[in-house]
Amino acid sequence: GNTFWFIAVWYVIALATLVEPSFFQNCYAARDEKTARRGIIVSICCWFFFDFLTTTCGLYARAILPANIDPIASFPLLGEAVLPSGLWGLFAVAMLSVVISTADSYLFIAASTIGKDLMVGWVGKAERLANYYTKIALIGGALLTVVAAILYESVVSVWYSFGSIGTPIMLVPLVSTFLGNRLMPPRAVMFSMIASGLSSAIWLASSEMTVDGGYWLGLEPIFPGLFISISVYLATSRPLAETANRG
């Protein structure tokens, strides 16, 4: 029952892998380029298997469990229905460990990115203050995570909302740096990030302003942001040598 544009959104959000900090950190941590390439291929195979298991478990839950259950609880309810008591306990602990380990890794990535890359590398704060800003960012990120967990019904909603805003902000400016020989000037990059992010965020909030709860013009929020970002790139990008000289 979903529209074509809603389905298309997930293909664009999947491209957020190309702008995720952990992707680049893991690649740069590899011994050499060959190792990084091999790791990406192995990771894609693992994700393929993971998605296969996720979808298969969803189909089994739909077939075995009552139709009136909360879909968000289908995975743990399926485990409870098919596993004996001992294995069910291990299964429950495993689900908790996945949540905790994922939260830990992303919180530390976000905190180090803000404390080291943003505050020290971009703003120009002293290197000795990197740990201080990292700790502040870690606490702030944890609080925002709790708020998001309270506001959103499921992780799918989180992916959709944050992906619809974050992907237009980062995708075009970053991907353009390694797909061609044309770059945007720094000011154009900043304008593109702000304008595309705001437009997608406002479009996302438009569902609260319409009578039927739909988005303006029936358009998914990610696409106005992408349109602005691509338009700014086409209008301001210059050959690599020329951009470097202006910088």
N, C-alpha and C positions, 0 to 999 in steps of 0.2 A: 503493500500500500504506500510505500515511500515514493517520492518524486524522483525523476532523473537527476535533478540538481542536488538533492540531498545525498544521493548515492555518490555523485561526482565529488562532493565535498571530501569524502573519506579518501579518495585517490589523491587529492591535493594535500590533505593533512598528512598522508603517508610520506610525502616529500619532506616533511619536517625533520626526518632523519638526517637530511643533508645540512641542517642548521643546528642540530643538537650538539651542545658542547661535549658531551661524553663520547660522541662519535669521533670527533677530532682528537680529543685527549687520548683515547685508546689507540688511534692510528699513530699519533706522534710518539706514543710510548713503545711502539713496536721496534724491534731491532733494526729492521730495514723495510724498504718499500714492498719487497716480495712477501715478507711476513705479514705486513698489514693487509695486503691484497688477499692472501690466503685466509687470514682471520675474517675478513668481510664475507668471503664465500662461505666459510663454515657457519658464520652467524646467520646468513640468509637461509641456509639449509635448516638450522635450528629453529628459526622463526617460522619457516614453512611447516615443520613438524609441530611446533607449538600451536599455530593457527589451526592445523588439522585436528589436534586434540581438543582445542577449545570448541570448535564447531561441532565435532562429533559428540562431545559431552552435552552440548546444548540440544542436539537432536535426540539423544538418549533421554535427557531430562524431560523434553517435551513429550516423548512417547510413554515414559514410565510414570512420571509424577502427575498428580491431579492438575487439571487445567486452571484452577483458581489460585495457585500459589503465586507468590511474588517472584517474578522472573529474576530479580537480583539475587534471591536466595536459592536459585535452582542448583547451582554447583555444590554448595555444602549439603543441601537436601538430597541430592543424588548420591553423594558420598555416604551419607547416613543411611540411605536406603539399600545400598548394595554392599557395604563393607561391614565386617564383624566389629565388635566393640574395640578390640585392641588396635586394629588397623584404622578404624575411624578416629581414634585418638591421635595417632600419628598423622593422619590426613589433616585433622584440624590444626595441629601444631605446625605442619608444613605450610598451610595457608597463611597462618599468622607470621611465620618466618619470612615468607615471600613479601608480605606487606611491609614488615619492619625493614628488611634489607633494601627494598626498593626506596622506601622513604629515606633511609640513611644515605644511600648513595646519591640520590638527587638533591637532598638538602646540602650535603657537603659540596657537591658540584656547584650548586647555585651560590653557596656562601663563598667558596673560593673564587668563583668568577667575579662576584661583586667586590670582595675584599682585595683581591690581587689584581685582576685584570682591569676592573672598572675604576676603583678608587685610587690604586697606585699607578696602573699603566695608563689610564685615560685622564682622570682628574688631576693626577700629579702629586698625590699625597706621598709622604715619606715611606720608604720601604719598611721601616721598623713598625709602622702602624698597620701593616697588612693583616696581622693576626687579630688585632683589635677590631678592625672593620669586618673581618671574616666571622668573628664571634657574634657581632651585632647582626650581621646578615643571616647567620644560622638561626638565631632566636626569632628574628622577624619572619624568616621563611617558614619556620615551624608553626608560628601563629597563623600565618596566611594559609598554610596547609590545613590546619584545624578548621578555619573558617570555611574553606572550600569544601571540606568533607561534610560540614553541617549544611551548607547551602545546596549542594548538588546531590541528586538521588543516587547516582551511580558513576563509576569511572568513565563510562561511555559519555555521559554528559560533560564530565570534566575535559575529556579529550576533545569533544566537539567545540566547547566554548573557548577553551584556551588555544586550541589549534586554529580556530577560525580567526583569532586575533593575532596570535604569535607568528603563524606561517606567513601571512602577507608582510609582516614587519621585516622578517629576516630573509625570506627565500630568495627574492630577486637580487637584493644588494650583495648577498654572500655568494650565491651560485654564479652570478655574473663575473665574479673575480677569477674563477677557474674554468669557465666555459668559453671564454673568448678573449679578445685583445682590446675590448672597450670597457672603460670604467666610468662610474659617476664621480664627480667631485665630492669631497667630504660634506660640504653643505647640502648638496642634493641628496646624498645618502641620508643625512639627518632628517631633512624635510620628508623624504619618502617614508622613512620609518614612522615618524610622528603622524603624518597624514593618513597613511594606510592603516595604522593601528587604530586611530581614532574613528575612522570611517567604519571599520569592521565592528568596533565596540559599540558605536551608536546604532549600527544596523542590527546588531545582536539584541540591543535593548529595545528595538522598535517593536518586538513581539509583545511587549508590555503596553504598547500604545495603541495597538490595533484592536478592533472589536473581536475579530476571529482568532487573535493570538498568532497570526502569521507575520512574516517579515514584509517590509515595504516592497512593493512591486513583485512579491512572491519570490524574491531573490535571496539566496543564502548569504549570510554575512561575510563569508570568506571572499566572495567574488568582487564586491566593491573595493575591498582593500587591495586585492591582487591587480585590479584594473588600474588603480592609482599608482601602485608601485611600478608596474610595467610601463605606464605612461610616462612617469618621471624618468625611468631609465632610458626610454627611447628618445625623450626630449633633451636629456642632459648628458648622456654618455658620450665620451670622447675616446679617440685612440689612446692606447696605453701610454705611449711616449708623451703625447700632449698633456694627458692628465698628470703624469709625473712632473713635467715641467711646471705646470700651474701649481702643483702641491708645493 
